[in-house]
Amino acid sequence: MPPPTTTLTTTLIVATTPPPLLGIGKNLTLPWPRLPSEMSYFSRVTKRSPPNTHNAVIMGRKTWDSIPANFRPLPSRINVVISQTARDNTVYMNALAASSSSPLPKVKDHDNSNELEETQESQKQKNFDPTTRELWSTSLSSSISLLSNLSNTHNVPINKIFIIGGSTIYKEALNLSVGSPGYVDTILHTVVSEPEFDCDTFFPKGVLGAESGSDEEGKWVKGDVDELVSFTGEERSKVEGIKEEKGIKFEFGIWRR
Ligand SMILES: NC(=O)c1ccc[n+]([C@@H]2O[C@H](COP(=O)([O-])OP(=O)(O)OC[C@H]3O[C@@H](n4cnc5c(N)ncnc54)[C@H](OP(=O)(O)O)[C@@H]3O)[C@@H](O)[C@H]2O)c1
């Protein structure tokens, strides 16, 4: 079993219109039509983790709501949703605790349906998969603590934590100072370059774009395709160059600091 995560840095993943506008949303959905290859890139990259570890995705409540009900929680990842309205995580945490501590069900020497039901229930708890329901949190910092707690106390090793939007959560995450839990050190940025799309929600200004690119301490620096391949584990051909789907052009990229 790999050791639990100790460095709680995060990766932000976002698709935007080109700088300087950096639009990310329109009417609580994406500004552009569904781009299957961009969506499968998001899915592969946010899922990819070593055996016996999980990645986590943290999102705002509106982004959660924008995911069709039958596609959430996003599968094979631990989903944390942030909302000012506190919601109960007791069922999740109890199932997790039971799963990590429950003894093997007793073998019965006679038939009894109640006992069988109990056995099935304890098996279900024992096999609780922490990616099958979402966790709720009332702030970004408590989301990070929650994940740290899963890793350290409940034996759910977390590999990478992705901040997946929307704009309020991106802004808050980018304001975390170096050394604080959740500090964002990597941005996976897809630029949807053509055609133009009308947007009502935007990525924070002053991070990605012409004003970045210096290697001054704390400044965002654009990485090359080798860095993108190495960080994401993607095949080079899948992430190199300008892609086109449904007449829409887009390009994958990475920024580090
Ligand atoms: N292009 C992309 O890569 C991308 C990625 C993600 C989302 N999007 C788009 O972005 C839009 C949604 O973004 P958004 O900025 O409007 O919403 P959002 O960040 O997804 O969610 C905002 C909500 O999160 C909760 N929240 C935010 N900060 C909080 C805090 N500090 N403490 C407690 N709760 C907090 C609040 O929920 P309550 O109201 O429940 O309190 C708030 O209303 C959609 O159009 C979506 O499609 C685009």
The ligand as an SDF file (V2000), in Angstrom:
LIG
                    3D

 48 52  0  0  0  0  0  0  0  0999 V2000
  -14.5420   25.6370  -18.8350 N   0  0  0  0  0  0  0  0  0  0  0  0
  -14.2820   24.9150  -17.7600 C   0  0  0  0  0  0  0  0  0  0  0  0
  -13.2380   24.2650  -17.6790 O   0  0  0  0  0  0  0  0  0  0  0  0
  -15.2700   24.9180  -16.6350 C   0  0  0  0  0  0  0  0  0  0  0  0
  -15.0130   24.1740  -15.4850 C   0  0  0  0  0  0  0  0  0  0  0  0
  -15.9680   24.2040  -14.4420 C   0  0  0  0  0  0  0  0  0  0  0  0
  -17.1060   24.9640  -14.5680 C   0  0  0  0  0  0  0  0  0  0  0  0
  -17.3090   25.6640  -15.7100 N   0  0  0  0  0  0  0  0  0  0  0  0
  -18.4970   26.5250  -15.8640 C   0  0  0  0  0  0  0  0  0  0  0  0
  -18.4620   27.5020  -14.8310 O   0  0  0  0  0  0  0  0  0  0  0  0
  -19.7960   27.8580  -14.4790 C   0  0  0  0  0  0  0  0  0  0  0  0
  -19.9800   27.6380  -12.9900 C   0  0  0  0  0  0  0  0  0  0  0  0
  -19.0250   28.4380  -12.3050 O   0  0  0  0  0  0  0  0  0  0  0  0
  -19.4400   29.4380  -11.1320 P   0  0  0  0  0  0  0  0  0  0  0  0
  -18.2520   30.2330  -10.7520 O   0  0  0  0  0  0  0  0  0  0  0  0
  -20.6720   30.1570  -11.5490 O   0  0  0  0  0  0  0  0  0  0  0  0
  -19.8930   28.4360   -9.9660 O   0  0  0  0  0  0  0  0  0  0  0  0
  -19.0730   27.3650   -9.1040 P   0  0  0  0  0  0  0  0  0  0  0  0
  -17.7520   27.9210   -8.6770 O   0  0  0  0  0  0  0  0  0  0  0  0
  -19.0800   26.0480   -9.7850 O   0  0  0  0  0  0  0  0  0  0  0  0
  -20.0500   27.2210   -7.8580 O   0  0  0  0  0  0  0  0  0  0  0  0
  -20.3430   28.3520   -7.0740 C   0  0  0  0  0  0  0  0  0  0  0  0
  -20.9680   27.8630   -5.7930 C   0  0  0  0  0  0  0  0  0  0  0  0
  -19.9810   27.1560   -5.0270 O   0  0  0  0  0  0  0  0  0  0  0  0
  -20.1800   27.4450   -3.6590 C   0  0  0  0  0  0  0  0  0  0  0  0
  -19.0200   28.2050   -3.1740 N   0  0  0  0  0  0  0  0  0  0  0  0
  -18.1080   28.9050   -3.8990 C   0  0  0  0  0  0  0  0  0  0  0  0
  -17.1700   29.4360   -3.0850 N   0  0  0  0  0  0  0  0  0  0  0  0
  -17.5000   29.0600   -1.8380 C   0  0  0  0  0  0  0  0  0  0  0  0
  -16.9260   29.2930   -0.5660 C   0  0  0  0  0  0  0  0  0  0  0  0
  -15.8060   30.0280   -0.4150 N   0  0  0  0  0  0  0  0  0  0  0  0
  -17.5230   28.7690    0.5200 N   0  0  0  0  0  0  0  0  0  0  0  0
  -18.6370   28.0280    0.4030 C   0  0  0  0  0  0  0  0  0  0  0  0
  -19.2380   27.7750   -0.7810 N   0  0  0  0  0  0  0  0  0  0  0  0
  -18.6770   28.2920   -1.8820 C   0  0  0  0  0  0  0  0  0  0  0  0
  -21.4740   28.2230   -3.5490 C   0  0  0  0  0  0  0  0  0  0  0  0
  -22.4820   27.2480   -3.5070 O   0  0  0  0  0  0  0  0  0  0  0  0
  -23.9190   27.5060   -2.7890 P   0  0  0  0  0  0  0  0  0  0  0  0
  -24.6180   28.4760   -3.6720 O   0  0  0  0  0  0  0  0  0  0  0  0
  -24.5440   26.1490   -2.7550 O   0  0  0  0  0  0  0  0  0  0  0  0
  -23.6130   28.0440   -1.4230 O   0  0  0  0  0  0  0  0  0  0  0  0
  -21.4900   28.9610   -4.8890 C   0  0  0  0  0  0  0  0  0  0  0  0
  -22.7680   29.3810   -5.2820 O   0  0  0  0  0  0  0  0  0  0  0  0
  -20.7030   26.9810  -15.3190 C   0  0  0  0  0  0  0  0  0  0  0  0
  -21.0530   27.6950  -16.5040 O   0  0  0  0  0  0  0  0  0  0  0  0
  -19.8160   25.8070  -15.6720 C   0  0  0  0  0  0  0  0  0  0  0  0
  -20.2190   25.1490  -16.8570 O   0  0  0  0  0  0  0  0  0  0  0  0
  -16.4120   25.6580  -16.7430 C   0  0  0  0  0  0  0  0  0  0  0  0
  1  2  1  0
  2  3  2  0
  2  4  1  0
  4  5  1  0
  4 48  2  0
  5  6  2  0
  6  7  1  0
  7  8  2  0
  8  9  1  0
  8 48  1  0
  9 10  1  0
  9 46  1  0
 10 11  1  0
 11 12  1  0
 11 44  1  0
 12 13  1  0
 13 14  1  0
 14 15  2  0
 14 16  1  0
 14 17  1  0
 17 18  1  0
 18 19  2  0
 18 20  1  0
 18 21  1  0
 21 22  1  0
 22 23  1  0
 23 24  1  0
 23 42  1  0
 24 25  1  0
 25 26  1  0
 25 36  1  0
 26 27  1  0
 26 35  1  0
 27 28  2  0
 28 29  1  0
 29 30  1  0
 29 35  2  0
 30 31  1  0
 30 32  2  0
 32 33  1  0
 33 34  2  0
 34 35  1  0
 36 37  1  0
 36 42  1  0
 37 38  1  0
 38 39  2  0
 38 40  1  0
 38 41  1  0
 42 43  1  0
 44 45  1  0
 44 46  1  0
 46 47  1  0
M  CHG  2   8   1  16  -1
M  END
$$$$
